[in-house]
């Protein structure tokens, strides 16, 4: 590239000009007029980045003797009606007689009887005298009222070769392949013979780089650029992966792919929730991820955390997660940081204060440089500092909390007194904080605003309520999907972080539907409810008084809040609230029959997006006997959506590709794959295919009969008909998951 940039463009152009002058003097141009139309291309192919840089020059000779334009008129004004008609006819016949290429320069000979003829340049001597009108013609591709650049070299040739000082020229133009006398031009130019041009060592000056103008000092020209990324296999893969988002735009609402691809997402946690959220964000077109975690992959993680395999055991999650994300989407940019987030209530000794302060500053920098933060931490204590930092910088925050059989997904409201599009002077804001956001609406609360009761009962060395360490398998997938969907809706909402909270049943004109503040669900009760919670003046994370104190004292306040359990309660007024009685703990434990689960034989019809998750979650439940039926192959658009496959599986039958990934996560699983297309009503078969189709029906019947439960995870209603009939006949457990 440096060599391309340092090329002496003026010297290259002079070399081409010297060739043109030599061809004029030697007479080669008379035999081959195209020699006057030289061009020069310099280029550099940046193959690594799929780009080509280039400049183009069309050398035009310049001498100390200037070309003067004496006259210029439209051809129809100069020629008589008969001459114009005769000339058009002559050009039409000449074009038909040209078997290969059109000669760019020619002679137009018009005798007194107006019978025009087109002659070659080498016939110049025979066209002299007898009152004939002789014009030096050339194909002019210009579309304005001035001659094209080719005229300069043509006049130089006529004057230098044939000693003609005044040249009558004809700019021949066409319209839709036919002569256009109304656009063609006829003019006259003078060119006095320049001094010393016939010297063998004479080198004429030249112009011709695109963008240059005669008589003006040449300036460095910025190279033109050809972007070949569309033929880059990685770009083609990216297009295929984004196709489902484009289809969503056509069927539901326009997806802003540019906004999604530029959004920077910070994931605090790379465990069970972090794996699912990261993968689902990629399916939404997110390509800039930062993941923070301080743990390592363990054997017990493999069936719960969808990205890791047995090879990752003992490896830090932030190290292990990068290649797995890249395997599913090569275009994603992942920054992984191993760091422990300072936790509220975890006392910091004097020897560790400096290290914790560094972590605080690093976390602050990460929050500043990202657009959205996903709180996927294991404990409430580790969520406090990120919540404060995000409220201070007015960042979008999505929190996901898991119970034993329930979940909460919520978005935090805007920070108090913050402005859309950036922070104004912090000191000026401290006295103007309010419970309203920049749009004058009541602020929505954060994840700590609804938890005041538990904070009242908080004593030194107690920990805040934390996620349940034992959750129902599959709960993570549900909560993660809702979290990413909530973020996508929020990003497409015109008010983004300032969007008001909606609840179920509300009418909305927005194309995405309602945008809830909180969504609470329970798998055991089969419910999903939307909750609206405004900011609390006693909140320990986003209230006015906490933000004011943080902006005034910075991390000194953070250190005091971590080490002194009463400081936040006193600061926010929680200490003055009435102490509540401990809530009764209602057991939600579901008795698990491990032997029954391990011996259950499950048949999965479909190994796509649903099949991958169902198979993995069944193993997490303790199921060890799986049979997977599918007729398709893994394609690049599957990789981000179908959690088990990687780029190594491309073009592999799903029924066989899935087996290896199930074994990686649970070596004791007894999994079988069957590549078979399920017979479908409404899809007629030819007589030649009837026998094969009957065999498939019998094979499916045997599979249903030999299994205890059948999961219908296929894409179409037709493919679910025969399995449903067989399951009903065999009285089998039949579970259907339909994607609409």
Buried (B, 14 or more C-beta within 10 A) or exposed (E): EEEBEEEEBEEBBBBBBBBBBEBBBEEEBBEEBEBBBBEBEBEBBEEEEBBBBBBBBBBBBBBEBEBEBEEBEBBBEBBEEEBBBBBBEBBEEBBEEEEEEEBBBBBBBBBEEBBBBBBEBBEBEEBEEEEEBBBBBBBBEBEEEBBBBBBBBBBBBBBBBEEBEBBBBBBBBBEEEEBBBEBBBBBBBBBBEBEEBEEEEBEBBBBBBEEBEEEEEEEEBEBEEEEBEEEEEEBEBBEBBBEBBBEBEEEEBEBBBEEBBEBBBBBBBBBBBBBBBBBBBBBBBBBBBBBBBBBBBEBEBBBBBBBBBEEBBEEBBBBBBBEBBBBBBBBBEBBBBBBBBBBBBBEBEEEEBEEBBEBBEBBBEBBEEBBBBBBBBBBBBBBBBBBBBBBBBBBBBBBBBBBBBBBBBBBBBBBBBBBEEEBEEEEEBBEEBEBBBBEEBBBBBBBBBBBBBBBBEBEEEEEBBBBBEEBBBBBBBBBBBBBBBBBBBBBBBEBBBBBBBBEEEBEEEBEBEBBBBBBBBBBEEEEBEBBBBBBBEBBBBBBBBBBBBBBEEBBEBBBBBBBBBEBBBEBBEBEEBEEEEEEEEEEBEEEEEEEEBBEBBBBBBBBBBBBBBBBBBBBBBBBBBBBBBBBBBBBBBBBBBBBBBBBEBBEBBBBBBBBBBBBBBBEEBBBEBBBBBBBBEEEEEEEEEEEEBEEBEEEBBEBBEEBBBBBBBBBEEBBBBBBBEBBEEBEBEBBBEEEE
